[in-house]
Amino acid sequence: MEILQVHARNKKLDPSVSLDAIARRTPGFTGADLANLLNEAAILTARRRKEAITLREVDDAVDRVVAGMEGTPLVDSKSKRLIAYHEIGHALVGTLLKDHDPVQKVTLIPRGQAQGLTWFTPNEEQGLISRSQLKARITGALGGRAAEEVIFGAAEVTTGAGGDLQQLSGMARQMVTRFGMSDLGPLSLESQQGEVFLGRDWTTRSEYSESIASRIDGQVRAIVEECYENAKKIVRDHRTVTDRLVDLLIEKETIDGEEFRQIVAEYAEVPDKQQYVPQL
């Protein structure tokens, strides 16, 4: 908040723009990132010939800082519809899971290497994360792949989930090896500095036996498989609203979180997103 206040001094903000809301949406941003965000918002405001920075300029600036330059919109095609189902899968699963962060928006506007994006906004920056929250994040990350398989069949799943799978595999492995959140019990089996690319030599002795390594792989696979089945069930059980949201996303190209939740609420009960407060 203090950094944003410094960089906002010489910029005219619309009364609807809340620096607190921007701060909540940008956990992990450096001071330079925050300065760049407000500068990008100011540039967009000038290009659009507006007198003050509005929420739209801030929203677009965050997208640009995080995901890169806006690309050419997709033409209406089978590929665009498949990408729409993928992104709606992420957003729908995340919305219907109680322990998942709320969806901020879904878009088919390409940015950087991504042809579509789904943004989730935590209620506040978290230092501690519960097991149920980690599993919800893994399930949400699998929502895109789940939607592809449920709607188009296993033969039509695409490479679009590559980044999602990389992210969730890392989360699942950390649950097992660092956070003691599996049937192996409360053991820390890998240190954060134990990766080869961080300087560990290949000849360094493993911190656990081959039998434990096999059990770790089994536990990671079990967590991911459970979450994937849950994601597919959510998509199957809510096929009608999924189709409606896809049609709307193709038409509008962007759906904000509030509108998304209102539509889902017409077909299913949307859980309250209560912040997890650990009991220390």
C-alpha positions as CSV (number, residue, x, y, z in Angstrom):
1,M,0.0,0.0,0.0
2,E,2.7,2.5,0.9
3,I,4.7,1.8,-2.3
4,L,1.5,2.2,-4.3
5,Q,0.8,5.5,-2.5
6,V,4.2,6.8,-3.5
7,H,3.9,6.0,-7.2
8,A,0.3,7.2,-7.3
9,R,1.1,10.7,-6.0
10,N,1.6,12.3,-9.5
11,K,-1.2,10.3,-11.1
12,K,-4.9,11.1,-11.3
13,L,-7.0,8.2,-10.1
14,D,-10.7,7.8,-10.6
15,P,-12.6,7.6,-7.2
16,S,-13.6,4.0,-8.1
17,V,-9.9,2.9,-8.0
18,S,-8.9,1.5,-4.6
19,L,-5.2,1.2,-3.9
20,D,-6.1,-1.4,-1.3
21,A,-7.8,-3.6,-4.0
22,I,-4.7,-3.2,-6.2
23,A,-2.5,-4.3,-3.3
24,R,-4.6,-7.4,-2.6
25,R,-4.5,-8.4,-6.3
26,T,-0.7,-8.0,-6.6
27,P,0.9,-10.2,-3.9
28,G,4.6,-10.9,-4.7
29,F,5.0,-7.7,-6.8
30,T,8.3,-5.9,-6.2
31,G,8.4,-2.1,-5.9
32,A,9.5,-1.9,-9.5
33,D,6.6,-4.0,-10.6
34,L,4.1,-1.8,-8.8
35,A,5.7,1.3,-10.3
36,N,5.5,-0.3,-13.7
37,L,1.9,-1.2,-13.2
38,L,0.8,2.4,-12.4
39,N,2.9,3.7,-15.3
40,E,1.3,1.3,-17.7
41,A,-2.2,2.3,-16.4
42,A,-1.3,5.9,-17.0
43,I,-0.1,5.2,-20.5
44,L,-3.3,3.3,-21.3
45,T,-5.4,6.2,-19.8
46,A,-3.7,8.7,-22.1
47,R,-4.1,6.4,-25.2
48,R,-7.8,6.1,-24.4
49,R,-8.1,9.9,-23.9
50,K,-9.5,9.6,-20.4
51,E,-9.0,12.2,-17.7
52,A,-8.2,9.7,-14.9
53,I,-7.1,6.2,-14.4
54,T,-10.1,3.8,-14.0
55,L,-10.4,0.2,-13.0
56,R,-10.2,-0.9,-16.6
57,E,-6.8,0.6,-17.1
58,V,-5.5,-0.9,-13.8
59,D,-6.9,-4.3,-14.7
60,D,-5.3,-4.2,-18.2
61,A,-2.0,-3.0,-16.7
62,V,-1.9,-5.9,-14.2
63,D,-2.5,-8.3,-17.1
64,R,0.3,-6.8,-19.1
65,V,2.8,-6.8,-16.3
66,V,2.0,-10.4,-15.3
67,A,1.3,-12.1,-18.6
68,G,2.8,-9.8,-21.3
69,M,1.6,-7.9,-24.3
70,E,-1.9,-8.4,-25.6
71,G,-2.0,-10.5,-28.7
72,T,-4.3,-10.7,-31.7
73,P,-7.8,-11.9,-30.8
74,L,-8.6,-15.5,-31.8
75,V,-10.9,-16.0,-34.7
76,D,-14.1,-18.0,-34.1
77,S,-13.1,-21.6,-34.7
78,K,-12.9,-25.0,-33.1
79,S,-9.6,-24.0,-31.5
80,K,-11.2,-20.9,-29.9
81,R,-14.1,-23.0,-28.5
82,L,-11.7,-25.6,-27.1
83,I,-9.6,-22.8,-25.4
84,A,-12.9,-21.4,-24.0
85,Y,-13.8,-24.7,-22.4
86,H,-10.3,-25.0,-21.0
87,E,-10.5,-21.6,-19.3
88,I,-14.1,-22.0,-18.1
89,G,-13.0,-25.4,-16.7
90,H,-10.4,-23.6,-14.5
91,A,-12.8,-20.9,-13.4
92,L,-15.8,-23.2,-12.8
93,V,-13.9,-25.7,-10.7
94,G,-12.2,-22.9,-8.7
95,T,-15.5,-21.2,-8.1
96,L,-17.3,-24.4,-6.8
97,L,-14.4,-25.4,-4.5
98,K,-14.8,-23.8,-1.0
99,D,-11.1,-23.6,-0.4
100,H,-10.1,-22.1,-3.7
101,D,-9.3,-18.4,-4.2
102,P,-12.2,-16.5,-6.0
103,V,-12.0,-16.1,-9.7
104,Q,-11.2,-12.5,-10.8
105,K,-11.8,-12.8,-14.5
106,V,-11.7,-15.2,-17.5
107,T,-10.5,-14.0,-20.8
108,L,-9.8,-15.3,-24.3
109,I,-7.6,-12.4,-25.2
110,P,-4.1,-13.8,-25.8
111,R,-1.2,-12.5,-23.7
112,G,2.4,-13.5,-24.0
113,Q,2.4,-17.3,-24.8
114,A,-1.0,-17.8,-23.3
115,Q,-4.0,-18.0,-25.7
116,G,-6.5,-17.6,-22.8
117,L,-6.2,-16.8,-19.1
118,T,-8.1,-17.3,-15.9
119,W,-7.2,-15.0,-13.0
120,F,-7.8,-15.8,-9.3
121,T,-7.4,-13.2,-6.6
122,P,-6.6,-14.2,-3.0
123,N,-8.4,-12.3,-0.3
124,E,-5.1,-11.4,1.3
125,E,-1.5,-12.4,1.0
126,Q,-1.0,-15.7,2.8
127,G,2.0,-16.9,4.7
128,L,0.5,-20.2,5.7
129,I,-1.6,-22.5,3.4
130,S,-3.7,-25.4,4.5
131,R,-3.7,-28.9,3.0
132,S,-7.3,-28.4,1.8
133,Q,-6.2,-25.2,0.0
134,L,-3.3,-26.9,-1.7
135,K,-5.6,-29.7,-2.9
136,A,-8.1,-27.1,-4.1
137,R,-5.4,-25.3,-6.1
138,I,-4.3,-28.6,-7.7
139,T,-7.9,-29.4,-8.6
140,G,-8.5,-25.9,-10.0
141,A,-5.3,-26.2,-12.1
142,L,-6.6,-29.5,-13.5
143,G,-10.0,-27.9,-14.3
144,G,-8.9,-27.0,-17.8
145,R,-7.6,-30.4,-18.7
146,A,-10.7,-32.0,-17.1
147,A,-13.0,-29.8,-19.2
148,E,-11.2,-30.8,-22.4
149,E,-11.5,-34.5,-21.6
150,V,-15.2,-34.4,-20.5
151,I,-16.4,-32.3,-23.4
152,F,-14.2,-33.5,-26.3
153,G,-12.9,-36.9,-25.1
154,A,-9.5,-38.2,-24.1
155,A,-8.3,-38.3,-27.7
156,E,-8.8,-34.5,-28.0
157,V,-6.9,-33.2,-24.9
158,T,-4.3,-30.7,-25.9
159,T,-0.9,-29.4,-24.9
160,G,-2.7,-26.3,-23.4
161,A,-2.4,-27.8,-19.9
162,G,1.4,-28.2,-20.0
163,G,2.1,-25.2,-17.7
164,D,-0.8,-26.3,-15.4
165,L,0.6,-29.8,-15.0
166,Q,4.1,-28.5,-14.3
167,Q,2.7,-26.2,-11.6
168,L,0.4,-28.7,-9.9
169,S,3.0,-31.5,-10.0
170,G,5.4,-29.3,-8.0
171,M,2.7,-28.5,-5.5
172,A,1.7,-32.2,-5.0
173,R,5.4,-33.2,-4.6
174,Q,6.0,-30.5,-2.0
175,M,2.9,-31.7,-0.1
176,V,4.5,-35.1,0.2
177,T,8.2,-34.3,0.6
178,R,8.3,-31.0,2.4
179,F,5.0,-30.4,4.2
180,G,4.2,-33.9,5.5
181,M,0.7,-33.9,3.9
182,S,0.5,-37.5,2.8
183,D,0.3,-41.0,4.1
184,L,4.1,-41.0,4.5
185,G,3.5,-38.9,7.6
186,P,5.0,-35.7,9.0
187,L,8.4,-36.1,7.4
188,S,10.5,-33.5,5.5
189,L,12.2,-35.6,2.8
190,E,13.6,-32.9,0.5
191,S,15.0,-29.5,1.3
192,Q,14.1,-26.4,-0.8
193,Q,17.8,-26.2,-1.9
194,G,18.0,-29.8,-3.0
195,E,17.3,-29.3,-6.7
196,V,20.1,-29.9,-9.2
197,F,19.5,-26.6,-11.0
198,L,20.2,-24.8,-7.7
199,G,23.6,-26.2,-7.5
200,R,23.2,-29.7,-6.1
201,D,25.6,-32.2,-7.7
202,W,24.2,-35.3,-9.3
203,T,26.6,-37.4,-7.2
204,T,25.2,-36.1,-3.9
205,R,23.6,-38.9,-1.9
206,S,19.8,-38.9,-1.9
207,E,18.1,-37.9,1.3
208,Y,16.0,-41.1,1.2
209,S,16.1,-44.7,-0.1
210,E,14.9,-45.9,-3.4
211,S,11.9,-47.6,-1.7
212,I,10.9,-44.2,-0.2
213,A,11.4,-42.6,-3.5
214,S,8.9,-45.0,-5.1
215,R,6.4,-44.4,-2.3
216,I,6.8,-40.6,-2.8
217,D,6.0,-41.0,-6.5
218,G,3.0,-43.1,-5.6
219,Q,1.7,-40.5,-3.1
220,V,2.2,-37.7,-5.6
221,R,0.3,-39.7,-8.2
222,A,-2.5,-40.5,-5.8
223,I,-3.0,-36.8,-4.9
224,V,-3.1,-35.7,-8.5
225,E,-5.4,-38.5,-9.6
226,E,-7.9,-37.8,-6.7
227,C,-7.9,-34.1,-7.6
228,Y,-8.3,-34.8,-11.4
229,E,-11.3,-37.1,-10.8
230,N,-12.9,-34.4,-8.6
231,A,-12.3,-31.8,-11.3
232,K,-13.9,-34.0,-14.0
233,K,-16.9,-34.7,-11.7
234,I,-17.5,-31.0,-11.2
235,V,-17.4,-30.4,-14.9
236,R,-19.7,-33.4,-15.7
237,D,-22.2,-32.4,-12.9
238,H,-22.4,-28.8,-14.2
239,R,-22.3,-29.3,-18.0
240,T,-25.3,-27.0,-18.7
241,V,-23.7,-23.9,-17.0
242,T,-20.4,-24.8,-18.5
243,D,-21.9,-24.7,-22.1
244,R,-23.6,-21.4,-21.3
245,L,-20.4,-19.8,-19.9
246,V,-18.4,-20.9,-22.9
247,D,-20.9,-19.4,-25.3
248,L,-20.9,-16.1,-23.3
249,L,-17.0,-16.1,-23.2
250,I,-16.8,-16.6,-26.9
251,E,-19.2,-13.7,-27.4
252,K,-17.7,-11.3,-24.9
253,E,-14.1,-12.6,-24.8
254,T,-13.9,-11.6,-21.1
255,I,-16.1,-12.4,-18.1
256,D,-15.4,-10.7,-14.8
257,G,-15.5,-12.7,-11.6
258,E,-18.7,-11.2,-10.2
259,E,-20.7,-11.9,-13.4
260,F,-19.2,-15.4,-13.5
261,R,-20.3,-16.2,-10.0
262,Q,-23.8,-14.8,-10.6
263,I,-24.3,-17.1,-13.6
264,V,-22.9,-20.2,-11.8
265,A,-25.2,-19.4,-8.8
266,E,-28.2,-19.8,-11.1
267,Y,-27.3,-23.5,-11.5
268,A,-25.4,-24.4,-8.3
269,E,-24.6,-23.3,-4.8
270,V,-21.5,-21.1,-4.8
271,P,-19.6,-21.5,-1.5
272,D,-18.5,-18.6,0.5
273,K,-14.8,-18.0,0.1
274,Q,-13.7,-17.7,3.7
275,Q,-10.1,-17.0,4.4
276,Y,-8.2,-19.8,6.2
277,V,-6.9,-18.6,9.6
278,P,-4.4,-21.1,11.1
279,Q,-4.8,-21.8,14.8
280,L,-1.3,-21.3,16.2
